[in-house]
Structure formats: C-alpha cells, structure tokens
Amino acid sequence: MLRIQEQQRYGRARGWLRCVAIGGLCLLVAACQLLGDGTSVGTVAPGTLRPNLATDIGAREHPRVVATYGGVYKDPGAERAVASVVGRLVAASDDPSQSYKITILNSPAINAFALPGGYLYVTRGLLALANDTSEVAAVLAHEMAHVTANHAIKRAQRAEAKQLANKILTDVVQDSEEARKALVSSQLSFARFSQVQELEADAIGVRTLANAGFDPYAAARFLRSMAAFARYQSADKASSSAPDFLSSHPSTPERLQIAVRSARQIGAPGIGERDRDRYLSQINGMLFGDDPLEGFVRGRSFLHKALGIGFSVPSGYILENTPEAVLASNGSGTAIRFDGADVSNYSSLVEYMKSGWINGLLPESVRDTTINGLPGVTGAAITQGWSFRIAVVRIGRTGYRFIFASRSPNDTFDRDFRQTIDSFKQLTPTERARLRSLRIKVVKTKPGDTPRKLAVGMSGVEPSRRLEFFSILNDLSPSKPIPTGTAVKLVVD
C-alpha cells in the first residue's frame, strides 16, 4: 500500500509521531506475551539455562519497554496503590525469594506484562479501569506467576525447538503437502503452549491472591471489566483487534471459567479484602487517556496543545491516538492516518508529494491548495486494490499528512476526505490554553444519585455513550441505584 520512506526525527513533544525502533526484538509487550518466538536468549544449548540469564534479559529489555510505552508514569498515589500489594503477594507467592521491579507505564492502554528476572509492568490505563486493591493484586499475581513459572525462558526454549522441528520437517519430508500439514500442526501446538501458560498463570495467580488475603474473585471480576471495555471500544469499528491485555491470551470465557473455578475452590464469594475506597482515593487525580505531549482525542476531534494544531473527522469515524500516528476508521471500510514529516529539504509541497514516498501515486492528481490559510497539496494513488486520497499541509518545517484509504471509493469517500482536511487548523492561544488533560476524579455518591445523573458530568466522551462508559469504568449496572456513599470514578478535564 503506501510506503513511507522517511525517517521520523521528532522529539518527545511530538511523541504521537514517533515510531520507536525495537532493534529487531520480537518482544510483543502488548499483553503478557513475554518473549516472542525467535527472540535470542544467548548461545546456550536448548534445555539449559546459564546463570543470571533471566535477569540479564529483563535488564536488557527494560529500557526498550519503557520507551515503547511512553515512559514511566510518576504519581505518588498510583505508586502507593501498587506498592501496597506487592509485598503481600511476594510473601504468598510460590517463590518468596524472587525479587520484583514494578514499573507503572505512561500509557492509556489496558495492559500488564512481565519480563524475565522479575520485571513487572502495569499501565496507568489498567489502574484506571480497576476498582479496588484486589483487582490490581489479581493482575500482579498473574504476572508474578509468569515469573515464578519461568514462562519466558520456556517460551524461548520452545521457539528454538520449533525452529529445529520445522527444519527437520522441511528437510526430511519429501511430500510438500504432508510437510505443510505437519508444519501447521506443529505451529498450532506451539501457539497453544502460550495459552496454556496463560491459564496456568491465572490459576497460580488466584491461589496467590487468596493466600495474600485478597478477594480471590477479583481476577474474574477484572476479566469481565476488561471484556466490557473491549466491547465498548470496538462497538463502532468495522474491524477491531483484541484489547491489549487480552490479545495474547485465551478467550475471555475460558479464562473466566478458570478464574471462577479456582476462586470457588478457596471459598464462597464475599471472602478476602477488596478495599475499594482506599484504592480509589489513591488514584484520584490520576491522568486518564492520552498524555498531553501526545495530543488529545476529544470525541471526533484531535487537538495537540504543544504543536498548536487540530482537526475533526466526519460523523461515524472513531479516532485512535497511537504513538506512531492518529488513526481513524468508520463502518464503511474507510481508514485514515494522520502523521507528520520533515519537508524542509523540498522546494515545494508538490516536489515532496512526488518524491517517491507514495506507491501508485497518480502524478496528474497532484494539486497545490490552501487550507485555512496554510499551504497544502493534495493527490491520489491506486495500488494493490486500494484507492488513496493524500493531503499534506505545511507549517514551518513540518508537513502534516492525511492519508485516506478505501477499497470502494465513492462520492462519500471524497467528501469525507475534503471535510477532514478543511477542518485542519492552527489553534488560537485561547484554544490551546483551554486544552487540559483528562483526569480521574473520585466522588462519593449522594442521595438521589444515579448512574445516568453522574455520567452527565463525564468529559472526553461522546454524550450518547457517557452512561455506558461510566458503568464500565465503575463496574456498576447502568439501571440500578447506587447506594449513598459509594466511591465512583468520573473522568473530567
């Protein structure tokens, strides 16, 4: 499709444009997948472990993880909320001698994962979704189980074995179709192995959770919250991926069954500590959603305070702010990408548009234009069954790029493209001053408060979806009354 040849050279203030190089590392840290297949863990023979291997891997990859996930999130309350459970979990774990290094990552994604050597990570997005101490403890207990069960090293060893098995099959089996079937069977068994690890970590985690005195049903409760949030996020998307924390795990129903069954073996619901009020008081004021340095998504608008720019997408599109670009899609198969590039080496935007960074560009489509007083250029491309509309708007050295893609372009596709690029503008000083981060605000309910009434005060959410979002964020029924004095989370600016 489109081939971006240029290297982005933007600093932290333009983090929404950055593309973090992982140096070839196959470490899929979007969830608990500890080491991707093929990751090198040294030159030791399969089945053996050199001393301190796990610690060395964790120490080596830690800086890359932190960089990829927006850095370390510093918040005294959130740090206390996490630290308060770690000691109890370690003492109750299968290996109390194991030390851990816990990092809160500055990411709105709902994610937690582990690296060898006791490196554990939890995002502020996950902490925002949790509703009590036991739910955070459930997540950490699960990740500790990966460490104590040595899952990362086992995955690396299985990856080595897989490569060897594939080589033997292709070298020895003469019948290409039989070899293909054998390879598929082998790959499925190895893929299933990582799922078995996840289920094992679930069972160990629930046991550790209970041994530490926490509510053993917290794991199942938080899994349900994650699944509900995933449905909320993907409700308007034509095609969506699994939420971060679930993406490398077995299906949620299977995990729920394991979690509930493990909890029931310990006791009936109602046992163990939950500590909702104290936990919510600790995350009160915590940053929610996008980091200010990455720009803000506000409904159908993207606004960047530091860069002083903003634009809106038409009705029906869902915006997503990622570290590499701002993305959007609708239910009709149109996708949008917005990012930036250094265009200072080009005499004109037409020259830049024709410089080779777009495959399938139709040269006759390239036109100079002006968008809200800013110089711009538009063009079209066709490649691999996709049609593209491209616009670049220049401010100083930077070319802000809009790329629309569709397999079935029509008048609506062209209209949406034009409407979006025409909305691009520089923010006024007043508009920039008014842009504030979203944060968690914890309040105690008063007599007469209902989910619908409280949801009205939420910011950063489409008005029609505020009740749904409030209910998921607080794990409350949207139609049932809330007892007076219940601590609940609001998202405000």
ROBA-955558 format. One record per residue (C-alpha): residue in one letter; x, y, z. Coordinates in Angstrom, 2 decimals. Last residue first. Layout:
N
NODE residuo      px      py      pz
NODE       A       X       Y       Z
...
This chain:
493
NODE residuo      px      py      pz
NODE       D  -10.83   17.91   32.43
NODE       V  -13.07   15.24   33.98
NODE       V  -13.40   11.45   34.02
NODE       L  -15.57   10.31   36.92
NODE       K  -14.83    7.44   39.26
NODE       V  -17.18    6.25   41.99
NODE       A  -16.98    5.89   45.79
NODE       T  -20.30    4.73   47.23
NODE       G  -21.67    6.98   49.98
NODE       T  -25.33    6.53   49.05
NODE       P  -26.00    3.15   47.47
NODE       I  -26.12    3.32   43.65
NODE       P  -29.48    2.66   42.01
NODE       K  -29.61    0.02   39.25
NODE       S  -30.03    0.76   35.54
NODE       P  -26.46    1.41   34.39
NODE       S  -25.18   -1.56   36.42
NODE       L  -21.85   -0.78   38.04
NODE       D  -18.27   -1.85   37.27
NODE       N  -17.08    1.75   37.77
NODE       L  -15.42    2.29   34.38
NODE       I  -17.98    0.06   32.68
NODE       S  -20.98    1.95   34.08
NODE       F  -19.45    5.38   33.39
NODE       F  -18.68    4.41   29.79
NODE       E  -22.19    3.16   29.09
NODE       L  -23.72    6.27   30.67
NODE       R  -21.39    8.57   28.72
NODE       R  -22.09    6.97   25.35
NODE       S  -24.60    9.42   23.84
NODE       P  -22.61   12.38   25.18
NODE       E  -19.46   11.27   23.29
NODE       V  -16.72   11.00   25.91
NODE       G  -13.89   13.41   26.80
NODE       S  -15.68   14.71   29.88
NODE       M  -18.06   12.99   32.32
NODE       G  -20.53   15.14   34.29
NODE       V  -23.60   13.62   32.63
NODE       A  -22.46   10.19   33.83
NODE       L  -23.40   11.07   37.41
NODE       K  -27.07   11.57   36.57
NODE       R  -27.26    8.44   34.40
NODE       P  -25.53    6.28   37.02
NODE       T  -27.97    7.53   39.65
NODE       D  -27.51    9.96   42.56
NODE       G  -30.66   10.52   44.61
NODE       P  -28.88   10.55   47.97
NODE       K  -25.22   11.41   47.41
NODE       T  -22.47    9.36   45.81
NODE       K  -18.90    9.78   46.98
NODE       V  -16.56   11.30   44.40
NODE       V  -13.35   10.20   42.67
NODE       K  -11.98   12.33   39.83
NODE       I   -9.81   10.60   37.26
NODE       R   -8.10   13.01   34.90
NODE       L   -8.44   14.31   31.37
NODE       S   -5.71   16.71   30.38
NODE       R   -6.48   20.33   29.66
NODE       L   -6.90   22.29   26.46
NODE       R   -8.28   25.72   27.37
NODE       A   -4.91   27.42   26.97
NODE       R   -4.52   26.00   23.46
NODE       E   -7.92   27.34   22.42
NODE       T   -7.10   30.75   23.85
NODE       P   -3.73   30.89   22.08
NODE       T   -5.53   30.05   18.81
NODE       L   -5.20   26.57   17.38
NODE       Q   -3.78   26.14   13.89
NODE       K   -6.25   24.47   11.57
NODE       F   -7.30   21.25    9.87
NODE       S  -11.07   21.20    9.29
NODE       D  -10.69   21.50    5.51
NODE       I   -8.60   18.32    5.60
NODE       T  -11.45   16.40    7.20
NODE       Q  -14.29   17.73    5.06
NODE       R  -12.33   17.08    1.85
NODE       F  -11.56   13.48    2.77
NODE       D  -15.12   12.86    3.96
NODE       R  -16.48   14.23    0.65
NODE       D  -14.12   12.06   -1.40
NODE       F  -15.17    8.91    0.46
NODE       T  -18.83    9.94    0.28
NODE       D  -18.57   10.36   -3.51
NODE       N  -17.24    6.82   -3.87
NODE       P  -14.12    4.81   -3.16
NODE       S  -14.55    1.05   -2.68
NODE       R  -11.25   -0.38   -1.45
NODE       S  -10.70    2.66    0.74
NODE       A   -7.78    4.65    2.10
NODE       F   -7.42    8.24    3.35
NODE       I   -3.94    9.61    4.12
NODE       F   -3.59   12.98    5.84
NODE       R   -0.07   14.33    6.26
NODE       Y    1.19   17.27    8.32
NODE       G    4.31   18.60    6.62
NODE       T    6.70   20.10    9.13
NODE       R    9.48   22.60    8.55
NODE       G    7.26   25.62    9.14
NODE       I    3.61   24.63    8.96
NODE       R    2.82   22.71    5.79
NODE       V   -0.34   20.79    4.96
NODE       V   -0.02   17.47    3.10
NODE       A   -3.07   15.75    1.60
NODE       I   -3.50   12.23    0.28
NODE       R   -6.51   10.40   -1.13
NODE       F   -5.96    6.70   -1.62
NODE       S   -7.59    3.87   -3.54
NODE       W   -6.80    0.29   -2.62
NODE       G   -6.73   -2.79   -4.85
NODE       Q   -2.98   -3.28   -4.57
NODE       T   -2.22    0.32   -5.54
NODE       I   -4.09    3.48   -6.51
NODE       A   -2.94    6.95   -5.54
NODE       A   -4.45   10.41   -5.23
NODE       G   -3.14   13.91   -4.59
NODE       T   -3.45   17.03   -2.48
NODE       V   -1.03   19.83   -1.61
NODE       G   -1.02   22.43    1.11
NODE       P   -0.02   25.95    2.07
NODE       L   -1.86   27.25    5.16
NODE       G   -4.55   29.96    5.09
NODE       N   -7.29   27.64    6.27
NODE       I   -6.21   25.02    3.75
NODE       T   -4.55   26.32    0.57
NODE       T   -4.02   24.13   -2.46
NODE       D   -1.38   22.87   -4.89
NODE       R   -2.54   19.89   -6.93
NODE       V   -1.24   16.37   -7.55
NODE       S   -3.77   14.27   -9.49
NODE       E   -1.72   14.20  -12.73
NODE       P    1.07   12.38  -10.91
NODE       L   -1.17    9.43   -9.93
NODE       L    0.78    7.97   -6.99
NODE       G    0.95    4.17   -7.00
NODE       N    3.43    3.92   -4.16
NODE       I    3.85    7.07   -2.09
NODE       W    7.18    8.10   -0.58
NODE       G    8.66    8.68   -4.02
NODE       S    9.43   12.41   -4.15
NODE       K    6.21   13.35   -5.97
NODE       M    4.43   14.70   -2.87
NODE       Y    7.62   16.48   -1.81
NODE       E    8.00   18.20   -5.16
NODE       V    4.36   19.30   -4.99
NODE       L    4.99   20.52   -1.43
NODE       S    7.65   22.85   -2.74
NODE       S   11.41   23.43   -2.56
NODE       Y   11.92   20.22   -0.59
NODE       N   14.55   19.71    2.12
NODE       S   12.37   21.29    4.84
NODE       V    9.65   18.64    4.46
NODE       D   10.14   16.92    7.84
NODE       A    7.23   14.52    8.26
NODE       G    3.96   14.35   10.13
NODE       D    1.11   11.97   10.92
NODE       F   -2.57   11.39   10.17
NODE       R   -3.91    8.03    9.01
NODE       I   -7.49    7.43    7.91
NODE       A   -9.34    4.21    7.09
NODE       T  -12.56    3.79    5.10
NODE       G  -14.30    0.41    5.30
NODE       S  -17.91    1.55    5.64
NODE       G  -18.17    1.26    9.44
NODE       N  -15.69    4.06   10.01
NODE       S  -12.00    4.31   10.67
NODE       A   -9.50    6.65   12.32
NODE       L   -5.81    6.68   13.13
NODE       V   -3.51    9.29   14.66
NODE       A    0.08    8.25   14.16
NODE       E    3.09    6.41   15.56
NODE       P    2.47    6.67   19.31
NODE       T   -1.25    5.93   18.80
NODE       N   -4.27    8.25   19.05
NODE       E   -7.45    6.49   17.92
NODE       L  -10.37    8.31   16.32
NODE       I  -13.71    6.63   15.54
NODE       Y  -15.48    7.78   12.38
NODE       G  -19.28    7.83   12.04
NODE       S  -19.65   11.60   11.89
NODE       P  -16.85   13.28    9.99
NODE       V  -13.29   13.69   11.30
NODE       S  -12.01   16.78   13.09
NODE       F   -8.71   18.69   13.03
NODE       G   -6.28   20.35   15.42
NODE       I   -2.94   22.09   15.65
NODE       G   -0.94   24.04   18.24
NODE       L    2.03   21.69   18.28
NODE       A    2.19   21.66   22.09
NODE       K   -1.60   21.68   22.54
NODE       H   -2.42   18.94   20.04
NODE       L   -6.11   18.51   19.27
NODE       F   -7.78   15.56   17.54
NODE       S  -11.53   15.90   17.12
NODE       R  -14.30   13.31   16.75
NODE       G  -14.89   12.95   20.51
NODE       R  -11.96   14.71   22.12
NODE       V   -8.74   12.92   21.23
NODE       F   -5.83   14.73   22.78
NODE       G   -2.19   15.21   21.82
NODE       E    0.83   13.05   22.59
NODE       L    2.53   15.52   24.95
NODE       P   -0.73   15.89   26.89
NODE       D   -0.73   12.12   27.55
NODE       D   -3.83   10.48   26.15
NODE       G   -6.39    8.82   28.36
NODE       F   -6.61    9.47   32.09
NODE       L   -4.04   11.16   34.33
NODE       M   -4.53   10.29   38.01
NODE       G   -6.41   12.82   40.14
NODE       N   -7.90   10.21   42.48
NODE       I   -5.82    7.04   42.05
NODE       Q   -5.13    6.68   45.78
NODE       S   -8.69    7.55   46.84
NODE       L   -9.94    4.83   44.52
NODE       Y   -7.76    2.25   46.25
NODE       R   -8.79    3.32   49.74
NODE       D  -12.49    3.19   48.96
NODE       R  -12.42   -0.13   47.11
NODE       D  -10.58   -2.20   49.72
NODE       R  -11.27   -5.68   48.30
NODE       E  -10.11   -7.99   51.10
NODE       G  -10.98  -11.67   51.19
NODE       I  -14.22  -13.62   51.31
NODE       G  -17.51  -12.40   49.86
NODE       P  -17.96  -15.09   47.22
NODE       A  -17.68  -18.67   48.57
NODE       G  -14.35  -20.30   49.30
NODE       I  -10.98  -21.46   48.02
NODE       Q  -12.10  -23.99   45.42
NODE       R  -14.64  -21.40   44.33
NODE       A  -11.83  -19.00   43.43
NODE       S  -10.13  -21.52   41.14
NODE       R  -13.45  -22.30   39.44
NODE       V  -14.15  -18.60   38.93
NODE       A  -10.72  -17.92   37.46
NODE       I  -10.72  -20.99   35.20
NODE       Q  -14.21  -20.26   33.90
NODE       L  -13.32  -16.61   33.35
NODE       R  -10.21  -17.61   31.41
NODE       E  -12.25  -19.78   29.07
NODE       P  -14.89  -17.07   28.63
NODE       T  -12.13  -14.45   27.97
NODE       S  -10.59  -16.33   25.06
NODE       P   -7.00  -17.43   25.56
NODE       H   -4.43  -14.68   25.97
NODE       S   -2.17  -12.91   23.50
NODE       S   -4.57  -10.05   22.74
NODE       L   -6.31   -9.90   26.10
NODE       F   -4.22   -7.18   27.79
NODE       D   -4.07   -5.05   24.68
NODE       P   -7.72   -5.19   23.73
NODE       A   -8.49   -7.54   20.86
NODE       S   -8.36   -6.09   17.38
NODE       S  -11.19   -4.30   15.67
NODE       S  -12.96   -4.44   12.34
NODE       A  -15.96   -2.33   11.39
NODE       K  -15.46   -0.18   14.45
NODE       D  -18.39    1.35   16.27
NODE       A  -18.63   -1.09   19.18
NODE       S  -14.87   -1.72   19.35
NODE       Q  -14.03    0.41   22.37
NODE       Y  -17.15   -0.51   24.33
NODE       R  -16.72   -4.21   23.56
NODE       A  -13.14   -4.03   24.83
NODE       F  -14.30   -2.18   27.95
NODE       A  -16.79   -4.97   28.69
NODE       A  -14.09   -7.62   28.20
NODE       M  -11.75   -5.75   30.50
NODE       S  -14.42   -5.40   33.16
NODE       R  -15.25   -9.11   32.94
NODE       L  -11.58  -10.01   33.36
NODE       F  -11.49   -7.68   36.37
NODE       R  -14.29   -9.55   38.12
NODE       A  -12.79  -12.94   37.31
NODE       A   -9.46  -11.93   38.87
NODE       A  -11.16  -10.24   41.84
NODE       Y  -12.91  -13.48   42.82
NODE       P   -9.96  -14.45   45.04
NODE       D  -10.64  -11.42   47.30
NODE       F   -7.29  -10.62   48.88
NODE       G   -5.72  -12.26   51.94
NODE       A   -2.28  -12.93   50.50
NODE       N   -3.06  -16.65   50.20
NODE       A   -6.18  -15.72   48.24
NODE       L   -4.25  -13.73   45.63
NODE       T   -1.56  -16.39   45.42
NODE       R   -4.20  -19.02   44.61
NODE       V   -5.83  -16.74   42.06
NODE       G   -2.45  -16.04   40.45
NODE       I   -1.49  -19.72   40.22
NODE       A   -4.74  -20.48   38.37
NODE       D   -4.41  -17.50   36.05
NODE       A   -0.71  -18.19   35.43
NODE       E   -1.60  -21.74   34.36
NODE       L   -4.26  -20.38   32.04
NODE       E   -1.74  -18.00   30.50
NODE       Q    0.89  -20.71   30.15
NODE       V   -1.61  -22.98   28.43
NODE       Q   -2.26  -20.15   26.01
NODE       S    1.46  -19.90   25.26
NODE       F    1.54  -23.65   24.58
NODE       R   -1.40  -23.39   22.22
NODE       A    0.73  -21.45   19.76
NODE       F    3.32  -24.23   19.94
NODE       S    0.72  -26.89   19.23
NODE       L   -0.71  -24.86   16.36
NODE       Q    2.74  -24.43   14.82
NODE       S    3.42  -28.16   14.89
NODE       S    0.09  -28.99   13.26
NODE       V    0.68  -26.37   10.58
NODE       L    4.17  -27.73    9.95
NODE       A    2.89  -31.29    9.67
NODE       K    0.23  -30.23    7.19
NODE       R    2.82  -28.36    5.09
NODE       A    5.19  -31.34    5.15
NODE       E    2.39  -33.60    4.03
NODE       E    1.64  -31.21    1.16
NODE       S    5.33  -30.99    0.20
NODE       D    5.77  -34.77    0.12
NODE       Q    9.52  -35.28    0.65
NODE       V    9.56  -34.97    4.44
NODE       V   13.19  -34.83    5.60
NODE       D   14.47  -31.28    5.06
NODE       T   11.16  -29.44    5.50
NODE       L   10.21  -31.45    8.58
NODE       I   13.68  -31.30   10.12
NODE       K   13.86  -27.52    9.63
NODE       N   10.42  -27.05   11.15
NODE       A   11.37  -29.16   14.17
NODE       L   14.57  -27.17   14.72
NODE       Q   12.74  -23.84   14.52
NODE       K   10.07  -25.13   16.89
NODE       A   12.67  -26.38   19.37
NODE       E   14.29  -22.96   19.49
NODE       A   10.88  -21.32   19.98
NODE       R   10.10  -23.86   22.72
NODE       Q   13.29  -22.83   24.52
NODE       A   12.33  -19.15   24.24
NODE       R    8.84  -19.89   25.52
NODE       K   10.29  -21.84   28.43
NODE       I   12.54  -18.92   29.28
NODE       A    9.59  -16.55   29.37
NODE       H    7.40  -18.98   31.32
NODE       N    9.75  -19.35   34.27
NODE       A    6.86  -20.49   36.50
NODE       T    7.92  -17.92   39.12
NODE       V    7.99  -15.16   36.51
NODE       H    4.69  -15.97   34.80
NODE       A    3.10  -16.38   38.23
NODE       M    4.29  -12.90   39.16
NODE       E    2.29  -11.60   36.19
NODE       H   -0.90  -13.29   37.41
NODE       A   -0.33  -12.04   40.95
NODE       L    0.12   -8.52   39.59
NODE       V   -3.22   -8.63   37.77
NODE       A   -5.06  -10.09   40.77
NODE       A   -3.45   -7.55   43.11
NODE       V   -4.78   -4.74   40.93
NODE       E   -8.24   -6.30   41.22
NODE       S   -7.83   -6.79   44.99
NODE       T   -6.97   -3.12   45.50
NODE       D  -10.27   -1.91   44.11
NODE       N  -11.99   -0.56   41.03
NODE       A   -9.53   -1.31   38.24
NODE       L  -10.10    0.54   34.94
NODE       A   -7.84    3.47   35.87
NODE       L   -5.05    1.14   37.01
NODE       L   -5.19   -0.57   33.62
NODE       G   -4.82    2.72   31.79
NODE       R   -1.97    3.67   34.13
NODE       T   -0.11    0.75   32.63
NODE       V    1.30   -2.21   34.56
NODE       Y    4.76   -3.67   34.18
NODE       L    6.67   -6.39   36.02
NODE       Y   10.41   -7.08   35.76
NODE       G   11.09  -10.13   37.91
NODE       G   14.14  -11.51   36.11
NODE       P   12.34  -12.46   32.95
NODE       L    9.85   -9.88   31.63
NODE       A    6.26   -9.45   32.73
NODE       F    3.07   -7.96   31.35
NODE       A    0.19   -5.64   32.11
NODE       N   -2.02   -3.69   29.74
NODE       I   -5.10   -1.57   29.41
NODE       A   -3.73    1.12   27.10
NODE       P   -3.67    4.68   28.42
NODE       S    0.14    4.53   28.59
NODE       N    2.61    6.14   30.97
NODE       L    3.93    2.84   32.31
NODE       I    3.89    1.94   36.00
NODE       T    7.02   -0.11   36.71
NODE       I    7.42   -2.88   39.29
NODE       K   10.85   -4.44   39.88
NODE       Y   10.47   -7.81   41.57
NODE       S   12.58  -10.01   43.84
NODE       Q   12.12  -13.78   44.00
NODE       S   12.77  -15.24   47.46
NODE       P    9.04  -15.64   48.13
NODE       D    8.84  -18.24   45.34
NODE       D    5.37  -19.79   45.01
NODE       S    3.80  -16.50   46.06
NODE       A    2.29  -15.53   49.42
NODE       A    5.23  -13.41   50.63
NODE       V    5.53  -11.88   47.17
NODE       L    1.82  -11.06   47.10
NODE       R    1.89   -9.30   50.46
NODE       G    4.93   -7.24   49.49
NODE       V    3.43   -6.24   46.15
NODE       V    0.04   -5.11   47.39
NODE       S    0.81   -1.71   48.90
NODE       A    3.36   -0.93   46.20
NODE       V    0.69   -0.75   43.50
NODE       A   -1.64    1.66   45.28
NODE       R    1.33    3.61   46.65
NODE       E    2.64    4.18   43.12
NODE       A   -0.79    5.27   41.95
NODE       G   -0.98    7.80   44.79
NODE       P    2.53    9.12   44.27
NODE       D    2.14    9.59   40.50
NODE       K    5.06    9.21   38.12
NODE       Y    4.31    7.31   34.91
NODE       V    7.46    5.82   33.41
NODE       G    8.00    6.34   29.69
NODE       G    5.60    6.38   26.75
NODE       Y    5.14    2.64   26.32
NODE       T    7.86    2.00   23.74
NODE       A   10.50    3.86   25.74
NODE       V    9.73    1.92   28.93
NODE       V    9.79   -1.39   27.08
NODE       R   13.08   -0.55   25.39
NODE       P   14.69    0.45   28.70
NODE       H   13.57   -2.86   30.30
NODE       E   14.84   -5.12   27.51
NODE       R   18.43   -5.52   28.66
NODE       A   17.64   -5.68   32.38
NODE       G   14.97   -8.32   31.81
NODE       I   17.19  -10.46   29.60
NODE       D   20.11  -10.23   32.06
NODE       T   17.90  -11.18   35.00
NODE       A   16.59  -14.25   33.17
NODE       L   20.08  -15.39   32.15
NODE       N   21.52  -14.97   35.65
NODE       P   23.32  -18.33   35.45
NODE       R   23.12  -20.12   32.09
NODE       L   19.98  -22.10   31.47
NODE       T   19.87  -25.40   29.61
NODE       G   17.08  -27.04   27.61
NODE       P   18.29  -25.80   24.24
NODE       A   22.04  -25.18   24.22
NODE       V   23.34  -21.83   25.40
NODE       T   24.04  -19.15   22.81
NODE       G   22.03  -16.32   24.26
NODE       V   18.36  -15.53   24.68
NODE       S   17.56  -14.63   21.10
NODE       T   13.93  -13.91   20.38
NODE       G   12.64  -16.26   17.69
NODE       D    9.11  -16.61   19.00
NODE       G    8.13  -13.57   21.03
NODE       L    9.17  -13.26   24.64
NODE       L    6.72  -12.39   27.38
NODE       Q    3.36  -12.39   25.70
NODE       C    1.52  -10.86   28.63
NODE       A   -0.17   -8.03   26.80
NODE       A    1.06   -5.75   24.02
NODE       V    4.66   -6.49   25.02
NODE       L    5.30   -8.45   21.85
NODE       L    9.06   -8.84   22.09
NODE       C   10.30   -9.86   18.66
NODE       L   13.30   -7.53   19.02
NODE       G   14.59   -6.33   15.68
NODE       G   16.01   -3.14   17.17
NODE       I   12.77   -2.09   18.82
NODE       A   12.61    1.16   16.87
NODE       V   10.10    3.58   18.33
NODE       C    8.00    5.33   15.70
NODE       R    7.34    8.86   16.84
NODE       L    4.53   10.98   15.52
NODE       W    2.37   10.97   18.66
NODE       G    5.56   11.73   20.60
NODE       R    5.88   15.18   19.13
NODE       A    6.95   16.83   22.38
NODE       R    9.19   13.79   22.98
NODE       G   11.38   14.53   19.96
NODE       Y   10.70   14.11   16.27
NODE       R   13.01   12.76   13.61
NODE       Q   10.77   10.49   11.54
NODE       Q   12.79    8.53    8.98
NODE       E   11.35    8.90    5.51
NODE       Q   10.47    6.04    3.23
NODE       I    6.76    5.67    3.95
NODE       R    5.37    3.11    1.52
NODE       L    1.64    3.29    0.96
NODE       M    0.00    0.00    0.00
